[in-house]
Amino acid sequence: MFINFWYPACFSTELTDKPLKQKMLGLNFALFRDADGKAKCLSNTCIHRGGSLACQGEQIKSQVVDGNIQCPYHGWEFNGDGDCVKIPSQESDMPIPKKARIDAYPTQEKYGIVFVFLGDLPADERPPIMEAPEYGMEGWGVILQSYMLKTGYRRSIENAIDPAHNEFVHPTHGYSGKDPDYFVPKLNLIEEEWGVGFMTEYASSGSPTKEYGEMKDGKKTLAGSGTHGASHFWTKIQPAGKFKMHQYTYDLPVDEFTTRVFLVSTRNAGLSEDMQKIMMDRNLIVAQQDIDILDEVEPVRTPPTMKKEFMVRSDSCIVRYRHHIKEYQKRGWRIDLQEFHKEMDKGDRVFAIPSPRRREEDGWILDAVPLMPAK
């Protein structure tokens, strides 16, 4: 897992006037809306006595007071910048120490999702959120959906950029392995600064050619996928001359063994309310087909070296994605999971993802999560 990327924390509709606890990159975070309704995200551990800022217990629940999140243990209040603004047990005229602060993380709300930048890079150096240009565009419908995977997020990403699995996992995408002439043509990779992808044509038994216009080669679908950063990917499906479905997926590594998938699915046809329901159901059917495979893939996490998997030509996009992953590790952005678990398993330590303020200020109470060294 990597710091210094934008991750989807929740849908905007999930973040109301109550604090929300969300696990990301193996650590807990507290999300809330300030007095102006702006989404805020802090490390979840109160620096006083370790209370959960977003506690949602059976009888004790956290709350937002005057736009600040209040720790339910002793009532300390923190603003959206992570600064403690109230310590009830002290006299009101006593100054609050400058060290009484918690890591706060930049947020953006786009495409109906609250994104959080989990890292310490300054604004002008941060990898961008993957764009979904059709969102809100006239003539395009949008569906927002989410589901869980019991596997590492990289397994999800690599499944998306694997053209060979469509023939066998998704019946509407091919001929279910019954075509004796089936093969994956050489992929012309699309190389970008933060990712790699491809677009290609392939035969499909489920192409709606008559409804949306004939393609020149009959039952041919133009489709492809690509990555963006560590955990975002796009998929474009054009099964006929006019119909287009462009999907943008933002994976959240809850931990190294669990992934929450946020799907922004756009299309330029079938925009009626009835079709909206049909498309939502179809998306979930296709997602479940992937879930059935990914939840039983072994090992759960991607092997540490490609020598432990036998790659072929159709895996070229996956190979390039893994090279991007290595580059992120060389920058020193990869969490050292071995050291992380070694310390966390002792039960007397908690870490925080380093926030941008750590580049300017010293003396933080919580230790920064251990990272693998830059190379």
C-alpha positions as CSV (number, residue, x, y, z in Angstrom):
1,M,0.0,0.0,0.0
2,F,1.2,3.5,-0.8
3,I,0.9,7.0,0.7
4,N,0.8,10.2,-1.4
5,F,-2.3,9.4,-3.5
6,W,-5.9,10.4,-3.5
7,Y,-8.2,7.7,-2.1
8,P,-12.0,7.5,-2.1
9,A,-13.1,7.5,1.6
10,C,-16.9,7.4,1.2
11,F,-19.7,8.7,-1.0
12,S,-20.7,12.3,-0.3
13,T,-24.1,11.1,0.8
14,E,-22.5,8.9,3.4
15,L,-20.9,11.9,5.2
16,T,-23.7,13.7,7.0
17,D,-23.7,15.8,10.2
18,K,-22.3,12.9,12.2
19,P,-18.6,11.8,12.2
20,L,-17.7,8.8,10.1
21,K,-15.0,6.3,10.9
22,Q,-13.2,4.9,7.9
23,K,-10.3,2.5,7.7
24,M,-7.9,3.3,4.9
25,L,-4.4,1.8,4.3
26,G,-4.8,-0.2,7.4
27,L,-5.4,2.8,9.7
28,N,-8.5,4.5,11.0
29,F,-9.6,8.0,10.1
30,A,-12.3,10.3,11.3
31,L,-14.3,12.2,8.6
32,F,-16.8,15.0,9.4
33,R,-18.3,18.1,7.9
34,D,-17.3,21.5,9.4
35,A,-19.6,24.4,10.0
36,D,-19.6,25.2,6.3
37,G,-20.4,21.7,5.3
38,K,-16.9,21.0,3.9
39,A,-15.6,17.5,4.3
40,K,-12.7,17.1,6.7
41,C,-10.5,14.1,7.5
42,L,-8.2,13.6,10.5
43,S,-6.3,10.7,12.0
44,N,-8.8,8.9,14.2
45,T,-6.7,8.6,17.4
46,C,-7.0,11.4,19.9
47,I,-3.5,12.4,21.1
48,H,-4.7,12.8,24.7
49,R,-5.6,9.3,25.8
50,G,-6.2,7.5,22.5
51,G,-9.9,8.0,22.2
52,S,-11.6,7.3,18.8
53,L,-12.6,10.7,17.3
54,A,-15.2,8.9,15.2
55,C,-16.5,6.5,17.9
56,Q,-19.8,5.0,17.1
57,G,-20.4,2.8,20.1
58,E,-23.6,1.3,21.3
59,Q,-24.2,4.1,23.8
60,I,-21.4,6.6,23.2
61,K,-21.1,8.3,19.8
62,S,-18.8,11.1,18.6
63,Q,-20.3,14.3,17.5
64,V,-19.5,17.6,15.7
65,V,-19.7,20.7,17.9
66,D,-19.6,24.1,16.3
67,G,-18.0,22.6,13.2
68,N,-15.3,20.8,15.2
69,I,-15.1,17.1,16.0
70,Q,-15.3,16.3,19.7
71,C,-13.5,13.3,21.2
72,P,-16.1,11.4,23.2
73,Y,-13.6,10.3,25.8
74,H,-12.7,13.7,27.4
75,G,-14.4,16.2,25.1
76,W,-11.3,17.6,23.4
77,E,-12.3,19.4,20.2
78,F,-10.3,19.5,17.0
79,N,-10.9,21.7,13.9
80,G,-10.6,20.6,10.3
81,D,-6.9,21.5,10.3
82,G,-6.2,19.1,13.1
83,D,-5.6,21.8,15.8
84,C,-7.1,21.3,19.2
85,V,-9.3,24.2,19.9
86,K,-10.8,23.2,23.3
87,I,-9.7,21.2,26.3
88,P,-12.6,21.2,28.7
89,S,-10.7,20.0,31.8
90,Q,-8.4,23.1,31.6
91,E,-9.3,26.7,32.7
92,S,-10.7,28.6,29.7
93,D,-7.8,31.2,29.9
94,M,-5.1,28.6,29.6
95,P,-3.4,28.5,26.2
96,I,-3.7,25.3,24.2
97,P,-0.2,23.9,23.5
98,K,0.9,24.0,19.9
99,K,1.7,20.3,20.0
100,A,-1.9,19.5,20.7
101,R,-2.7,18.7,17.1
102,I,-3.6,15.7,14.9
103,D,-2.7,14.9,11.3
104,A,-5.3,16.4,8.9
105,Y,-5.5,15.5,5.3
106,P,-6.6,17.4,2.2
107,T,-10.0,16.5,0.8
108,Q,-11.9,16.9,-2.5
109,E,-15.5,16.1,-3.3
110,K,-15.8,15.0,-7.0
111,Y,-18.1,12.6,-8.8
112,G,-20.2,12.2,-5.7
113,I,-17.2,10.8,-3.7
114,V,-15.2,12.3,-0.8
115,F,-11.5,11.8,-1.8
116,V,-8.7,12.2,0.8
117,F,-5.1,12.7,0.0
118,L,-3.2,10.4,2.3
119,G,0.3,11.7,2.3
120,D,2.6,14.6,3.0
121,L,3.3,16.0,-0.5
122,P,2.7,19.7,-1.1
123,A,-0.3,20.5,-3.3
124,D,1.7,21.2,-6.5
125,E,3.4,17.8,-6.3
126,R,0.4,15.5,-5.7
127,P,-0.7,13.0,-8.3
128,P,-4.2,14.1,-9.5
129,I,-7.5,12.3,-9.1
130,M,-8.4,10.3,-12.2
131,E,-10.7,12.4,-14.3
132,A,-14.2,11.2,-15.2
133,P,-15.0,13.8,-18.0
134,E,-18.5,12.5,-18.9
135,Y,-19.7,13.0,-15.3
136,G,-22.4,15.8,-15.5
137,M,-22.0,16.1,-19.2
138,E,-25.1,16.6,-21.3
139,G,-26.3,13.5,-22.9
140,W,-24.6,11.2,-20.5
141,G,-26.2,9.2,-17.6
142,V,-24.3,8.4,-14.4
143,I,-24.5,5.5,-11.9
144,L,-22.6,5.5,-8.6
145,Q,-22.1,2.1,-7.0
146,S,-19.9,0.3,-4.5
147,Y,-18.9,-3.2,-3.5
148,M,-16.4,-5.0,-1.3
149,L,-13.6,-7.4,-2.2
150,K,-11.9,-9.8,0.1
151,T,-8.6,-9.4,-1.7
152,G,-5.8,-6.8,-2.1
153,Y,-6.6,-3.8,-4.2
154,R,-3.8,-4.6,-6.8
155,R,-5.6,-7.8,-7.6
156,S,-8.6,-5.7,-8.5
157,I,-6.6,-3.3,-10.6
158,E,-4.9,-6.1,-12.5
159,N,-8.1,-7.9,-13.1
160,A,-9.5,-4.7,-14.8
161,I,-6.5,-4.4,-17.2
162,D,-6.5,-8.1,-18.0
163,P,-8.3,-8.5,-21.4
164,A,-8.1,-12.3,-21.4
165,H,-10.4,-12.8,-18.4
166,N,-13.4,-11.2,-20.2
167,E,-13.9,-14.2,-22.5
168,F,-14.3,-16.6,-19.5
169,V,-15.6,-14.5,-16.6
170,H,-18.1,-12.3,-18.4
171,P,-20.5,-14.1,-20.7
172,T,-21.8,-10.9,-22.4
173,H,-18.2,-9.9,-23.2
174,G,-17.2,-12.8,-25.4
175,Y,-18.2,-16.4,-26.2
176,S,-17.5,-18.0,-22.8
177,G,-14.5,-19.8,-24.1
178,K,-16.4,-21.6,-26.8
179,D,-14.8,-19.8,-29.7
180,P,-12.1,-22.1,-31.1
181,D,-10.3,-19.2,-32.8
182,Y,-10.2,-17.0,-29.6
183,F,-7.1,-15.1,-28.9
184,V,-6.0,-11.7,-27.5
185,P,-4.3,-9.5,-30.1
186,K,-1.2,-7.7,-29.2
187,L,-2.1,-4.7,-27.1
188,N,-1.0,-1.3,-28.2
189,L,-0.3,0.2,-24.8
190,I,-1.2,3.8,-24.0
191,E,1.5,5.2,-21.8
192,E,0.7,8.1,-19.5
193,E,2.5,9.9,-16.7
194,W,0.5,8.2,-14.0
195,G,-0.6,5.0,-15.7
196,V,-0.9,2.6,-18.6
197,G,-3.8,1.3,-20.6
198,F,-5.0,-0.1,-24.0
199,M,-8.0,0.0,-26.4
200,T,-8.6,-3.0,-28.7
201,E,-11.4,-4.6,-30.8
202,Y,-12.7,-8.1,-30.0
203,A,-15.6,-10.3,-31.0
204,S,-18.6,-10.3,-28.7
205,S,-21.7,-12.4,-28.6
206,G,-23.5,-9.7,-26.6
207,S,-22.9,-6.6,-28.8
208,P,-26.1,-4.6,-29.2
209,T,-25.3,-3.7,-32.8
210,K,-28.8,-3.2,-34.1
211,E,-30.1,-1.0,-31.3
212,Y,-27.3,1.5,-31.4
213,G,-25.9,1.3,-34.9
214,E,-23.8,-1.2,-36.8
215,M,-20.1,-1.4,-36.5
216,K,-18.2,-1.9,-39.7
217,D,-17.0,-5.4,-38.7
218,G,-20.4,-6.6,-37.4
219,K,-20.2,-8.1,-33.9
220,K,-17.1,-6.3,-32.7
221,T,-16.7,-4.4,-29.5
222,L,-14.1,-1.7,-29.0
223,A,-13.0,-1.8,-25.4
224,G,-10.1,-1.3,-23.1
225,S,-8.9,-0.3,-19.6
226,G,-6.1,1.6,-18.0
227,T,-4.6,2.5,-14.7
228,H,-4.1,5.8,-12.9
229,G,-1.8,6.0,-9.9
230,A,-1.8,3.1,-7.5
231,S,-5.5,2.4,-7.2
232,H,-7.6,4.1,-9.9
233,F,-8.6,2.6,-13.2
234,W,-10.8,3.3,-16.2
235,T,-12.8,1.0,-18.5
236,K,-14.2,2.1,-21.9
237,I,-16.7,-0.2,-23.7
238,Q,-18.1,0.7,-27.1
239,P,-20.1,-2.3,-28.3
240,A,-21.6,-0.4,-31.3
241,G,-21.1,2.7,-33.4
242,K,-23.0,5.1,-31.2
243,F,-23.3,3.5,-27.7
244,K,-20.5,4.2,-25.3
245,M,-20.1,3.1,-21.7
246,H,-17.1,4.7,-19.8
247,Q,-16.5,3.6,-16.3
248,Y,-14.1,5.1,-13.7
249,T,-13.2,3.0,-10.7
250,Y,-11.6,4.2,-7.6
251,D,-10.3,1.5,-5.3
252,L,-9.9,2.0,-1.6
253,P,-7.3,-0.3,0.1
254,V,-9.1,-0.7,3.4
255,D,-6.1,-2.9,4.4
256,E,-3.8,-5.2,2.4
257,F,-6.5,-7.9,2.3
258,T,-9.7,-5.9,1.8
259,T,-10.8,-3.4,-0.9
260,R,-13.8,-1.2,-1.3
261,V,-14.6,-0.4,-4.9
262,F,-16.2,2.9,-5.9
263,L,-17.7,2.8,-9.4
264,V,-18.6,5.9,-11.5
265,S,-20.3,4.4,-14.5
266,T,-21.3,6.8,-17.4
267,R,-23.1,6.0,-20.7
268,N,-24.5,8.0,-23.6
269,A,-27.7,5.9,-24.1
270,G,-30.4,4.2,-22.1
271,L,-31.0,7.3,-20.0
272,S,-34.6,6.6,-18.9
273,E,-35.4,5.7,-15.3
274,D,-36.2,2.1,-16.3
275,M,-32.9,1.8,-18.1
276,Q,-31.1,3.3,-15.2
277,K,-32.3,0.4,-13.0
278,I,-31.4,-2.2,-15.7
279,M,-27.9,-0.8,-16.1
280,M,-27.4,-0.7,-12.3
281,D,-28.4,-4.4,-12.1
282,R,-26.2,-5.2,-15.0
283,N,-23.2,-3.5,-13.4
284,L,-23.7,-5.5,-10.2
285,I,-24.0,-8.8,-12.2
286,V,-20.7,-8.1,-13.9
287,A,-19.1,-7.0,-10.6
288,Q,-20.3,-10.2,-8.9
289,Q,-18.6,-12.2,-11.7
290,D,-15.3,-10.5,-10.8
291,I,-16.0,-10.8,-7.1
292,D,-16.5,-14.6,-7.5
293,I,-13.0,-14.9,-9.1
294,L,-11.1,-12.3,-7.0
295,D,-12.3,-13.4,-3.6
296,E,-10.8,-16.8,-4.2
297,V,-7.5,-15.8,-5.9
298,E,-4.4,-16.9,-4.1
299,P,-2.4,-15.4,-2.8
300,V,-4.7,-12.6,-1.6
301,R,-2.0,-10.0,-2.3
302,T,-0.1,-9.7,-5.6
303,P,3.1,-11.8,-5.3
304,P,6.3,-9.7,-4.6
305,T,7.9,-10.8,-7.9
306,M,6.7,-11.6,-11.3
307,K,8.7,-14.8,-11.2
308,K,6.0,-16.3,-9.1
309,E,3.4,-15.9,-11.9
310,F,3.8,-17.0,-15.5
311,M,3.0,-14.0,-17.7
312,V,2.1,-14.1,-21.4
313,R,1.6,-11.4,-24.1
314,S,-1.9,-10.6,-23.0
315,D,-0.5,-9.6,-19.6
316,S,1.6,-6.7,-21.0
317,C,-0.5,-4.0,-19.4
318,I,-0.3,-5.7,-16.1
319,V,3.5,-5.9,-16.4
320,R,3.7,-2.2,-17.1
321,Y,1.4,-1.4,-14.2
322,R,3.8,-3.3,-11.9
323,H,6.6,-1.2,-13.2
324,H,4.7,1.9,-12.2
325,I,4.2,0.4,-8.7
326,K,8.0,-0.1,-8.5
327,E,8.5,3.5,-9.3
328,Y,6.2,4.6,-6.5
329,Q,8.2,2.4,-4.2
330,K,11.4,4.0,-5.3
331,R,10.0,7.3,-4.3
332,G,9.7,6.1,-0.8
333,W,5.8,6.0,-0.8
334,R,5.3,2.3,0.1
335,I,4.2,1.3,3.6
336,D,6.6,-1.2,5.2
337,L,3.9,-3.7,6.2
338,Q,6.3,-6.0,7.9
339,E,7.5,-3.3,10.3
340,F,4.0,-1.9,10.5
341,H,2.5,-5.2,11.8
342,K,5.5,-6.0,13.9
343,E,4.9,-2.8,15.9
344,M,1.1,-2.8,15.8
345,D,0.9,-6.3,17.0
346,K,2.5,-5.3,20.3
347,G,-0.7,-3.5,21.1
348,D,1.0,-0.4,22.5
349,R,1.5,1.7,19.4
350,V,-0.6,3.4,16.8
351,F,0.6,5.2,13.7
352,A,-0.5,8.0,11.5
353,I,-0.1,8.6,7.8
354,P,2.2,11.7,7.6
355,S,0.2,14.7,6.7
356,P,1.5,17.8,4.7
357,R,2.0,19.8,7.9
358,R,4.7,17.3,9.0
359,R,7.0,18.8,6.3
360,E,6.8,22.1,8.1
361,E,6.3,21.3,11.8
362,D,8.0,19.0,14.2
363,G,7.0,17.4,17.5
364,W,4.1,15.2,16.5
365,I,2.6,12.8,19.2
366,L,1.8,9.9,16.9
367,D,4.6,8.3,15.0
368,A,4.5,8.3,11.2
369,V,3.7,5.0,9.6
370,P,6.9,3.1,8.6
371,L,7.8,3.4,5.0
372,M,10.1,1.4,2.8
373,P,13.3,3.4,1.9
374,A,13.4,5.4,-1.3
375,K,15.9,4.1,-3.8
